[in-house]
């Protein structure tokens, strides 16, 4: 799609004028420090602004410079990230920080290509950092931009297809204000978030409505189009929570895993959750301890549920107590042959430094363990 200069001027100027009056006050707005821009953009990948804001403030307080972040242990970074999900972002953030701090002397790349080469940085994030921190003419393309352009131009191509990415990317670049790329990119994202919203958009007060195809044709609720998502895989976990005094047995998930480097309890993955969970407790214990009779069963909690991008995890937690008179024994077989580490961890350490998947953190928080 090729648009004429008059239409581009109308779209751009109306958008920028709207933004002067309606921009959202956020701590990274107008920021030119590439570290802070990069940190905010990584957090906002797959995360709403309202959810990401406190994480941005906490991470920036803990790691005020890229050097601080690079020097921090990965476990500490993951603990600060806990609850935000998509933990590969935190691992990539840490790896990129080490590259910038140790191999580039703390100097961020100042080109789109250089930014794009950082671990965990895609086209959108590279364009955002390039335009906000370095005022380079690269248009951003996120869900808000797809929605605004899809409605204004009446584009029927489903936005979750490769064809749409090429089409919308070219269109966004045509509309970009080359003299004010950062201001324009921020304006269109804010406009999509608060004016041209997914549901109940404020069309009657919209400065673009007079030329908006979706509004004029009364198809606002139908655009942009999106193909149905692939059904999520269902997975079922039985966690065995072994306690001894004020310690609990935990293992660290291996690399290459969606929860890599996070900690969990002994895990038995099954084809489904049992209808009557409690009678299965001896089998759960015996799966990990040869002398299961030495353990006292304190109950089963759940089910808990966590929805991820491509799967849904369902879990039950079987809580066992080992006598304080017994030696601090490990389970009779490895919890996971690929595990990075497995050990008894004091409860206080779990509270302070251990990062866990959301479903385990929820169990830990809501159903206080008897040893706490």
ZADODO-48147 format. One record per residue (C-alpha): residue number from 1; x, y, z. Coordinates in nm, 3 decimals. Last residue first. Layout:
ZADODO-48147
<site resi="NUM" X="X" Y="Y" Z="Z"/>
...
//
This chain:
ZADODO-48147
<site resi="372" X="0.742" Y="-2.131" Z="5.748"/>
<site resi="371" X="0.779" Y="-2.504" Z="5.807"/>
<site resi="370" X="0.406" Y="-2.570" Z="5.765"/>
<site resi="369" X="0.415" Y="-2.422" Z="5.420"/>
<site resi="368" X="0.196" Y="-2.120" Z="5.370"/>
<site resi="367" X="-0.070" Y="-2.184" Z="5.108"/>
<site resi="366" X="-0.111" Y="-1.849" Z="4.936"/>
<site resi="365" X="0.250" Y="-1.735" Z="4.887"/>
<site resi="364" X="0.424" Y="-2.067" Z="4.826"/>
<site resi="363" X="0.142" Y="-2.193" Z="4.605"/>
<site resi="362" X="0.143" Y="-1.868" Z="4.406"/>
<site resi="361" X="0.523" Y="-1.882" Z="4.376"/>
<site resi="360" X="0.489" Y="-2.236" Z="4.243"/>
<site resi="359" X="0.240" Y="-2.135" Z="3.970"/>
<site resi="358" X="0.440" Y="-1.822" Z="3.889"/>
<site resi="357" X="0.760" Y="-2.013" Z="3.820"/>
<site resi="356" X="1.017" Y="-1.970" Z="4.099"/>
<site resi="355" X="1.305" Y="-1.733" Z="4.170"/>
<site resi="354" X="1.497" Y="-1.809" Z="4.491"/>
<site resi="353" X="1.675" Y="-1.517" Z="4.660"/>
<site resi="352" X="1.497" Y="-1.386" Z="4.967"/>
<site resi="351" X="1.200" Y="-1.611" Z="5.043"/>
<site resi="350" X="1.375" Y="-1.929" Z="4.934"/>
<site resi="349" X="1.674" Y="-1.828" Z="5.143"/>
<site resi="348" X="1.455" Y="-1.791" Z="5.453"/>
<site resi="347" X="1.306" Y="-2.133" Z="5.387"/>
<site resi="346" X="1.648" Y="-2.293" Z="5.403"/>
<site resi="345" X="1.735" Y="-2.481" Z="5.081"/>
<site resi="344" X="1.793" Y="-2.856" Z="5.056"/>
<site resi="343" X="1.949" Y="-2.921" Z="4.719"/>
<site resi="342" X="1.911" Y="-2.982" Z="4.347"/>
<site resi="341" X="2.131" Y="-2.819" Z="4.084"/>
<site resi="340" X="2.138" Y="-2.763" Z="3.710"/>
<site resi="339" X="1.873" Y="-3.027" Z="3.649"/>
<site resi="338" X="1.915" Y="-3.237" Z="3.335"/>
<site resi="337" X="1.873" Y="-3.574" Z="3.509"/>
<site resi="336" X="1.561" Y="-3.440" Z="3.681"/>
<site resi="335" X="1.462" Y="-3.525" Z="4.038"/>
<site resi="334" X="1.764" Y="-3.749" Z="4.064"/>
<site resi="333" X="1.693" Y="-4.070" Z="4.258"/>
<site resi="332" X="1.688" Y="-4.161" Z="4.628"/>
<site resi="331" X="1.579" Y="-3.814" Z="4.741"/>
<site resi="330" X="1.840" Y="-3.629" Z="4.947"/>
<site resi="329" X="1.892" Y="-3.694" Z="5.314"/>
<site resi="328" X="1.925" Y="-3.438" Z="5.592"/>
<site resi="327" X="1.977" Y="-3.694" Z="5.866"/>
<site resi="326" X="1.672" Y="-3.797" Z="6.060"/>
<site resi="325" X="1.576" Y="-3.650" Z="6.398"/>
<site resi="324" X="1.394" Y="-3.357" Z="6.233"/>
<site resi="323" X="1.146" Y="-3.607" Z="6.091"/>
<site resi="322" X="1.072" Y="-3.551" Z="5.725"/>
<site resi="321" X="0.752" Y="-3.370" Z="5.630"/>
<site resi="320" X="0.558" Y="-3.418" Z="5.306"/>
<site resi="319" X="0.338" Y="-3.178" Z="5.107"/>
<site resi="318" X="0.181" Y="-3.296" Z="4.780"/>
<site resi="317" X="0.124" Y="-2.997" Z="4.550"/>
<site resi="316" X="-0.116" Y="-3.036" Z="4.256"/>
<site resi="315" X="-0.056" Y="-2.868" Z="3.923"/>
<site resi="314" X="-0.220" Y="-2.770" Z="3.594"/>
<site resi="313" X="0.000" Y="-2.602" Z="3.333"/>
<site resi="312" X="-0.159" Y="-2.448" Z="3.022"/>
<site resi="311" X="0.045" Y="-2.430" Z="2.704"/>
<site resi="310" X="0.148" Y="-2.214" Z="2.412"/>
<site resi="309" X="0.169" Y="-1.861" Z="2.555"/>
<site resi="308" X="0.146" Y="-1.969" Z="2.919"/>
<site resi="307" X="-0.161" Y="-2.018" Z="3.137"/>
<site resi="306" X="-0.093" Y="-2.120" Z="3.497"/>
<site resi="305" X="-0.329" Y="-2.338" Z="3.702"/>
<site resi="304" X="-0.335" Y="-2.459" Z="4.059"/>
<site resi="303" X="-0.522" Y="-2.769" Z="4.173"/>
<site resi="302" X="-0.456" Y="-2.741" Z="4.452"/>
<site resi="301" X="-0.311" Y="-2.863" Z="4.779"/>
<site resi="300" X="-0.235" Y="-3.217" Z="4.895"/>
<site resi="299" X="-0.191" Y="-3.302" Z="5.260"/>
<site resi="298" X="0.061" Y="-3.333" Z="5.540"/>
<site resi="297" X="0.206" Y="-3.676" Z="5.453"/>
<site resi="296" X="0.466" Y="-3.798" Z="5.703"/>
<site resi="295" X="0.789" Y="-3.929" Z="5.554"/>
<site resi="294" X="0.991" Y="-4.222" Z="5.685"/>
<site resi="293" X="0.749" Y="-4.461" Z="5.510"/>
<site resi="292" X="0.877" Y="-4.331" Z="5.178"/>
<site resi="291" X="1.201" Y="-4.516" Z="5.229"/>
<site resi="290" X="1.318" Y="-4.524" Z="4.867"/>
<site resi="289" X="1.236" Y="-4.154" Z="4.835"/>
<site resi="288" X="1.161" Y="-3.992" Z="4.497"/>
<site resi="287" X="0.888" Y="-4.198" Z="4.332"/>
<site resi="286" X="0.801" Y="-4.339" Z="4.672"/>
<site resi="285" X="0.665" Y="-4.000" Z="4.782"/>
<site resi="284" X="0.431" Y="-3.966" Z="4.483"/>
<site resi="283" X="0.323" Y="-4.329" Z="4.512"/>
<site resi="282" X="0.244" Y="-4.287" Z="4.882"/>
<site resi="281" X="0.046" Y="-3.965" Z="4.806"/>
<site resi="280" X="-0.184" Y="-4.120" Z="4.542"/>
<site resi="279" X="-0.465" Y="-4.173" Z="4.795"/>
<site resi="278" X="-0.480" Y="-3.791" Z="4.841"/>
<site resi="277" X="-0.548" Y="-3.690" Z="4.479"/>
<site resi="276" X="-0.892" Y="-3.844" Z="4.412"/>
<site resi="275" X="-0.976" Y="-3.730" Z="4.057"/>
<site resi="274" X="-0.609" Y="-3.762" Z="3.966"/>
<site resi="273" X="-0.459" Y="-3.486" Z="3.749"/>
<site resi="272" X="-0.381" Y="-3.581" Z="3.390"/>
<site resi="271" X="-0.125" Y="-3.752" Z="3.168"/>
<site resi="270" X="0.142" Y="-3.717" Z="3.436"/>
<site resi="269" X="0.453" Y="-3.507" Z="3.508"/>
<site resi="268" X="0.621" Y="-3.592" Z="3.836"/>
<site resi="267" X="0.819" Y="-3.302" Z="3.979"/>
<site resi="266" X="1.033" Y="-3.257" Z="4.289"/>
<site resi="265" X="0.995" Y="-2.891" Z="4.385"/>
<site resi="264" X="1.078" Y="-2.596" Z="4.160"/>
<site resi="263" X="1.350" Y="-2.340" Z="4.101"/>
<site resi="262" X="1.399" Y="-2.118" Z="3.799"/>
<site resi="261" X="1.719" Y="-2.146" Z="3.592"/>
<site resi="260" X="1.527" Y="-2.231" Z="3.270"/>
<site resi="259" X="1.147" Y="-2.201" Z="3.300"/>
<site resi="258" X="1.078" Y="-2.237" Z="2.927"/>
<site resi="257" X="1.355" Y="-2.499" Z="2.917"/>
<site resi="256" X="1.671" Y="-2.487" Z="2.710"/>
<site resi="255" X="1.875" Y="-2.456" Z="3.027"/>
<site resi="254" X="1.775" Y="-2.683" Z="3.314"/>
<site resi="253" X="1.524" Y="-2.610" Z="3.594"/>
<site resi="252" X="1.678" Y="-2.570" Z="3.939"/>
<site resi="251" X="1.578" Y="-2.827" Z="4.200"/>
<site resi="250" X="1.420" Y="-2.783" Z="4.541"/>
<site resi="249" X="1.407" Y="-2.969" Z="4.874"/>
<site resi="248" X="1.274" Y="-2.756" Z="5.161"/>
<site resi="247" X="1.442" Y="-2.642" Z="5.480"/>
<site resi="246" X="1.300" Y="-2.507" Z="5.806"/>
<site resi="245" X="1.258" Y="-2.844" Z="5.975"/>
<site resi="244" X="1.268" Y="-3.098" Z="5.696"/>
<site resi="243" X="1.029" Y="-3.043" Z="5.409"/>
<site resi="242" X="0.966" Y="-3.235" Z="5.086"/>
<site resi="241" X="0.714" Y="-3.072" Z="4.851"/>
<site resi="240" X="0.625" Y="-3.329" Z="4.585"/>
<site resi="239" X="0.482" Y="-3.156" Z="4.277"/>
<site resi="238" X="0.235" Y="-3.340" Z="4.054"/>
<site resi="237" X="0.230" Y="-3.166" Z="3.717"/>
<site resi="236" X="-0.024" Y="-3.185" Z="3.433"/>
<site resi="235" X="0.026" Y="-3.031" Z="3.090"/>
<site resi="234" X="-0.241" Y="-2.906" Z="2.846"/>
<site resi="233" X="-0.113" Y="-2.781" Z="2.508"/>
<site resi="232" X="-0.273" Y="-2.455" Z="2.395"/>
<site resi="231" X="-0.504" Y="-2.452" Z="2.092"/>
<site resi="230" X="-0.349" Y="-2.263" Z="1.796"/>
<site resi="229" X="-0.482" Y="-1.909" Z="1.780"/>
<site resi="228" X="-0.771" Y="-1.804" Z="1.552"/>
<site resi="227" X="-0.658" Y="-1.573" Z="1.269"/>
<site resi="226" X="-0.674" Y="-1.201" Z="1.345"/>
<site resi="225" X="-0.863" Y="-0.917" Z="1.182"/>
<site resi="224" X="-0.804" Y="-0.555" Z="1.273"/>
<site resi="223" X="-1.081" Y="-0.472" Z="1.254"/>
<site resi="222" X="-1.423" Y="-0.628" Z="1.320"/>
<site resi="221" X="-1.524" Y="-0.405" Z="1.614"/>
<site resi="220" X="-1.444" Y="-0.089" Z="1.418"/>
<site resi="219" X="-1.645" Y="-0.205" Z="1.118"/>
<site resi="218" X="-1.896" Y="0.078" Z="1.098"/>
<site resi="217" X="-1.792" Y="0.170" Z="0.742"/>
<site resi="216" X="-1.690" Y="0.525" Z="0.838"/>
<site resi="215" X="-1.534" Y="0.404" Z="1.161"/>
<site resi="214" X="-1.336" Y="0.122" Z="0.999"/>
<site resi="213" X="-1.224" Y="0.344" Z="0.711"/>
<site resi="212" X="-1.098" Y="0.622" Z="0.940"/>
<site resi="211" X="-1.096" Y="0.949" Z="0.748"/>
<site resi="210" X="-1.327" Y="1.160" Z="0.966"/>
<site resi="209" X="-1.238" Y="0.942" Z="1.266"/>
<site resi="208" X="-0.874" Y="1.056" Z="1.286"/>
<site resi="207" X="-0.921" Y="1.316" Z="1.561"/>
<site resi="206" X="-1.115" Y="1.059" Z="1.768"/>
<site resi="205" X="-1.375" Y="1.192" Z="2.013"/>
<site resi="204" X="-1.664" Y="0.985" Z="1.877"/>
<site resi="203" X="-1.432" Y="0.691" Z="1.817"/>
<site resi="202" X="-1.332" Y="0.638" Z="2.179"/>
<site resi="201" X="-1.256" Y="0.270" Z="2.140"/>
<site resi="200" X="-1.489" Y="0.033" Z="2.331"/>
<site resi="199" X="-1.267" Y="-0.273" Z="2.306"/>
<site resi="198" X="-0.922" Y="-0.300" Z="2.149"/>
<site resi="197" X="-0.855" Y="0.069" Z="2.227"/>
<site resi="196" X="-0.813" Y="0.339" Z="1.964"/>
<site resi="195" X="-0.792" Y="0.611" Z="2.229"/>
<site resi="194" X="-0.591" Y="0.481" Z="2.528"/>
<site resi="193" X="-0.353" Y="0.211" Z="2.409"/>
<site resi="192" X="-0.367" Y="0.276" Z="2.035"/>
<site resi="191" X="-0.309" Y="0.648" Z="2.081"/>
<site resi="190" X="-0.025" Y="0.581" Z="2.326"/>
<site resi="189" X="0.147" Y="0.360" Z="2.069"/>
<site resi="188" X="0.087" Y="0.613" Z="1.790"/>
<site resi="187" X="0.221" Y="0.901" Z="1.997"/>
<site resi="186" X="0.530" Y="0.722" Z="2.125"/>
<site resi="185" X="0.633" Y="0.634" Z="1.770"/>
<site resi="184" X="0.570" Y="0.992" Z="1.653"/>
<site resi="183" X="0.769" Y="1.150" Z="1.936"/>
<site resi="182" X="1.061" Y="0.916" Z="1.878"/>
<site resi="181" X="1.057" Y="0.962" Z="1.500"/>
<site resi="180" X="1.046" Y="1.344" Z="1.510"/>
<site resi="179" X="1.225" Y="1.457" Z="1.193"/>
<site resi="178" X="1.149" Y="1.141" Z="0.995"/>
<site resi="177" X="0.778" Y="1.153" Z="1.092"/>
<site resi="176" X="0.676" Y="0.792" Z="1.034"/>
<site resi="175" X="0.382" Y="0.736" Z="0.800"/>
<site resi="174" X="0.579" Y="0.558" Z="0.529"/>
<site resi="173" X="0.758" Y="0.342" Z="0.787"/>
<site resi="172" X="0.427" Y="0.232" Z="0.938"/>
<site resi="171" X="0.299" Y="0.132" Z="0.595"/>
<site resi="170" X="0.604" Y="-0.078" Z="0.516"/>
<site resi="169" X="0.580" Y="-0.255" Z="0.852"/>
<site resi="168" X="0.206" Y="-0.306" Z="0.813"/>
<site resi="167" X="0.246" Y="-0.485" Z="0.482"/>
<site resi="166" X="0.547" Y="-0.696" Z="0.576"/>
<site resi="165" X="0.395" Y="-0.800" Z="0.910"/>
<site resi="164" X="0.059" Y="-0.863" Z="0.750"/>
<site resi="163" X="0.204" Y="-1.112" Z="0.500"/>
<site resi="162" X="0.383" Y="-1.298" Z="0.781"/>
<site resi="161" X="0.044" Y="-1.357" Z="0.951"/>
<site resi="160" X="-0.088" Y="-1.254" Z="1.294"/>
<site resi="159" X="-0.240" Y="-0.927" Z="1.170"/>
<site resi="158" X="-0.502" Y="-1.094" Z="0.954"/>
<site resi="157" X="-0.510" Y="-0.900" Z="0.622"/>
<site resi="156" X="-0.833" Y="-0.698" Z="0.601"/>
<site resi="155" X="-0.683" Y="-0.349" Z="0.617"/>
<site resi="154" X="-0.942" Y="-0.073" Z="0.661"/>
<site resi="153" X="-0.686" Y="0.209" Z="0.646"/>
<site resi="152" X="-0.773" Y="0.366" Z="0.982"/>
<site resi="151" X="-0.875" Y="0.037" Z="1.143"/>
<site resi="150" X="-0.568" Y="-0.167" Z="1.050"/>
<site resi="149" X="-0.336" Y="0.127" Z="1.109"/>
<site resi="148" X="-0.459" Y="0.187" Z="1.464"/>
<site resi="147" X="-0.480" Y="-0.183" Z="1.550"/>
<site resi="146" X="-0.140" Y="-0.280" Z="1.410"/>
<site resi="145" X="0.016" Y="0.016" Z="1.591"/>
<site resi="144" X="-0.132" Y="-0.089" Z="1.925"/>
<site resi="143" X="-0.020" Y="-0.449" Z="1.879"/>
<site resi="142" X="0.337" Y="-0.346" Z="1.808"/>
<site resi="141" X="0.519" Y="-0.204" Z="1.505"/>
<site resi="140" X="0.773" Y="0.068" Z="1.571"/>
<site resi="139" X="0.893" Y="0.294" Z="1.292"/>
<site resi="138" X="1.266" Y="0.359" Z="1.245"/>
<site resi="137" X="1.391" Y="0.711" Z="1.175"/>
<site resi="136" X="1.674" Y="0.743" Z="1.434"/>
<site resi="135" X="1.622" Y="0.980" Z="1.729"/>
<site resi="134" X="1.903" Y="0.809" Z="1.928"/>
<site resi="133" X="1.734" Y="0.705" Z="2.253"/>
<site resi="132" X="1.366" Y="0.704" Z="2.152"/>
<site resi="131" X="1.402" Y="0.620" Z="1.782"/>
<site resi="130" X="1.677" Y="0.358" Z="1.803"/>
<site resi="129" X="1.538" Y="0.209" Z="2.126"/>
<site resi="128" X="1.190" Y="0.169" Z="1.976"/>
<site resi="127" X="1.318" Y="0.040" Z="1.641"/>
<site resi="126" X="1.539" Y="-0.220" Z="1.814"/>
<site resi="125" X="1.247" Y="-0.330" Z="2.032"/>
<site resi="124" X="1.016" Y="-0.373" Z="1.732"/>
<site resi="123" X="1.270" Y="-0.554" Z="1.515"/>
<site resi="122" X="1.375" Y="-0.798" Z="1.783"/>
<site resi="121" X="1.604" Y="-0.764" Z="2.085"/>
<site resi="120" X="1.650" Y="-1.069" Z="2.310"/>
<site resi="119" X="2.024" Y="-1.091" Z="2.258"/>
<site resi="118" X="2.160" Y="-0.774" Z="2.104"/>
<site resi="117" X="2.199" Y="-0.790" Z="1.723"/>
<site resi="116" X="1.894" Y="-0.569" Z="1.667"/>
<site resi="115" X="2.066" Y="-0.291" Z="1.860"/>
<site resi="114" X="2.364" Y="-0.298" Z="1.626"/>
<site resi="113" X="2.143" Y="-0.313" Z="1.318"/>
<site resi="112" X="1.925" Y="-0.024" Z="1.437"/>
<site resi="111" X="2.234" Y="0.185" Z="1.509"/>
<site resi="110" X="2.365" Y="0.335" Z="1.833"/>
<site resi="109" X="2.505" Y="0.020" Z="1.997"/>
<site resi="108" X="2.524" Y="0.080" Z="2.373"/>
<site resi="107" X="2.856" Y="0.172" Z="2.536"/>
<site resi="106" X="2.935" Y="-0.004" Z="2.866"/>
<site resi="105" X="3.288" Y="-0.092" Z="2.759"/>
<site resi="104" X="3.167" Y="-0.278" Z="2.455"/>
<site resi="103" X="3.282" Y="-0.629" Z="2.548"/>
<site resi="102" X="3.232" Y="-0.631" Z="2.925"/>
<site resi="101" X="2.943" Y="-0.392" Z="2.980"/>
<site resi="100" X="2.754" Y="-0.434" Z="2.651"/>
<site resi="99" X="2.803" Y="-0.813" Z="2.635"/>
<site resi="98" X="2.724" Y="-0.854" Z="3.005"/>
<site resi="97" X="2.408" Y="-0.646" Z="2.966"/>
<site resi="96" X="2.305" Y="-0.856" Z="2.666"/>
<site resi="95" X="2.337" Y="-1.176" Z="2.871"/>
<site resi="94" X="2.138" Y="-1.029" Z="3.163"/>
<site resi="93" X="1.859" Y="-0.903" Z="2.941"/>
<site resi="92" X="1.853" Y="-1.236" Z="2.754"/>
<site resi="91" X="1.804" Y="-1.424" Z="3.083"/>
<site resi="90" X="1.538" Y="-1.177" Z="3.194"/>
<site resi="89" X="1.353" Y="-1.197" Z="2.862"/>
<site resi="88" X="1.379" Y="-1.577" Z="2.865"/>
<site resi="87" X="1.172" Y="-1.552" Z="3.182"/>
<site resi="86" X="0.847" Y="-1.500" Z="2.992"/>
<site resi="85" X="0.669" Y="-1.423" Z="3.320"/>
<site resi="84" X="0.655" Y="-1.103" Z="3.526"/>
<site resi="83" X="0.599" Y="-1.284" Z="3.855"/>
<site resi="82" X="0.968" Y="-1.317" Z="3.939"/>
<site resi="81" X="1.185" Y="-1.061" Z="3.757"/>
<site resi="80" X="1.369" Y="-0.947" Z="4.071"/>
<site resi="79" X="1.432" Y="-1.315" Z="4.154"/>
<site resi="78" X="1.551" Y="-1.377" Z="3.798"/>
<site resi="77" X="1.803" Y="-1.094" Z="3.829"/>
<site resi="76" X="1.930" Y="-1.236" Z="4.157"/>
<site resi="75" X="1.965" Y="-1.584" Z="4.008"/>
<site resi="74" X="2.160" Y="-1.436" Z="3.716"/>
<site resi="73" X="2.425" Y="-1.303" Z="3.954"/>
<site resi="72" X="2.470" Y="-0.924" Z="3.922"/>
<site resi="71" X="2.777" Y="-0.788" Z="3.742"/>
<site resi="70" X="2.597" Y="-0.724" Z="3.413"/>
<site resi="69" X="2.308" Y="-0.545" Z="3.583"/>
<site resi="68" X="2.540" Y="-0.313" Z="3.775"/>
<site resi="67" X="2.737" Y="-0.244" Z="3.456"/>
<site resi="66" X="2.417" Y="-0.164" Z="3.265"/>
<site resi="65" X="2.349" Y="0.108" Z="3.521"/>
<site resi="64" X="2.101" Y="0.164" Z="3.806"/>
<site resi="63" X="2.068" Y="-0.209" Z="3.882"/>
<site resi="62" X="1.859" Y="-0.256" Z="4.199"/>
<site resi="61" X="1.673" Y="0.075" Z="4.166"/>
<site resi="60" X="1.632" Y="0.025" Z="3.792"/>
<site resi="59" X="1.502" Y="-0.327" Z="3.848"/>
<site resi="58" X="1.252" Y="-0.208" Z="4.109"/>
<site resi="57" X="1.125" Y="0.086" Z="3.901"/>
<site resi="56" X="1.092" Y="-0.122" Z="3.586"/>
<site resi="55" X="0.919" Y="-0.400" Z="3.778"/>
<site resi="54" X="0.671" Y="-0.149" Z="3.923"/>
<site resi="53" X="0.586" Y="-0.025" Z="3.570"/>
<site resi="52" X="0.551" Y="-0.363" Z="3.400"/>
<site resi="51" X="0.204" Y="-0.454" Z="3.525"/>
<site resi="50" X="0.045" Y="-0.119" Z="3.442"/>
<site resi="49" X="0.232" Y="-0.103" Z="3.109"/>
<site resi="48" X="0.097" Y="-0.440" Z="2.998"/>
<site resi="47" X="0.351" Y="-0.714" Z="2.935"/>
<site resi="46" X="0.438" Y="-0.930" Z="2.631"/>
<site resi="45" X="0.748" Y="-0.716" Z="2.568"/>
<site resi="44" X="0.706" Y="-0.425" Z="2.808"/>
<site resi="43" X="0.994" Y="-0.539" Z="3.029"/>
<site resi="42" X="1.234" Y="-0.548" Z="2.733"/>
<site resi="41" X="1.120" Y="-0.201" Z="2.628"/>
<site resi="40" X="1.166" Y="-0.050" Z="2.974"/>
<site resi="39" X="1.519" Y="-0.189" Z="3.011"/>
<site resi="38" X="1.618" Y="-0.073" Z="2.662"/>
<site resi="37" X="1.492" Y="0.280" Z="2.726"/>
<site resi="36" X="1.671" Y="0.291" Z="3.061"/>
<site resi="35" X="1.997" Y="0.167" Z="2.912"/>
<site resi="34" X="1.962" Y="0.388" Z="2.602"/>
<site resi="33" X="1.953" Y="0.705" Z="2.818"/>
<site resi="32" X="1.738" Y="0.941" Z="2.609"/>
<site resi="31" X="1.423" Y="0.928" Z="2.826"/>
<site resi="30" X="1.131" Y="1.132" Z="2.692"/>
<site resi="29" X="0.886" Y="0.890" Z="2.851"/>
<site resi="28" X="1.071" Y="0.631" Z="3.064"/>
<site resi="27" X="0.905" Y="0.737" Z="3.390"/>
<site resi="26" X="0.551" Y="0.726" Z="3.245"/>
<site resi="25" X="0.302" Y="1.011" Z="3.209"/>
<site resi="24" X="0.058" Y="0.893" Z="2.936"/>
<site resi="23" X="0.027" Y="1.135" Z="2.648"/>
<site resi="22" X="-0.313" Y="1.297" Z="2.602"/>
<site resi="21" X="-0.281" Y="1.667" Z="2.520"/>
<site resi="20" X="0.043" Y="1.672" Z="2.319"/>
<site resi="19" X="-0.045" Y="1.327" Z="2.188"/>
<site resi="18" X="-0.353" Y="1.449" Z="2.003"/>
<site resi="17" X="-0.141" Y="1.702" Z="1.812"/>
<site resi="16" X="0.106" Y="1.426" Z="1.719"/>
<site resi="15" X="-0.173" Y="1.205" Z="1.585"/>
<site resi="14" X="-0.345" Y="1.480" Z="1.390"/>
<site resi="13" X="-0.011" Y="1.578" Z="1.239"/>
<site resi="12" X="0.086" Y="1.226" Z="1.134"/>
<site resi="11" X="-0.246" Y="1.120" Z="0.985"/>
<site resi="10" X="-0.300" Y="1.443" Z="0.792"/>
<site resi="9" X="0.061" Y="1.453" Z="0.668"/>
<site resi="8" X="0.045" Y="1.090" Z="0.552"/>
<site resi="7" X="-0.279" Y="1.163" Z="0.368"/>
<site resi="6" X="-0.126" Y="1.465" Z="0.197"/>
<site resi="5" X="0.195" Y="1.279" Z="0.111"/>
<site resi="4" X="0.015" Y="1.004" Z="-0.077"/>
<site resi="3" X="-0.016" Y="0.650" Z="0.052"/>
<site resi="2" X="0.137" Y="0.339" Z="-0.103"/>
<site resi="1" X="0.000" Y="0.000" Z="0.000"/>
//
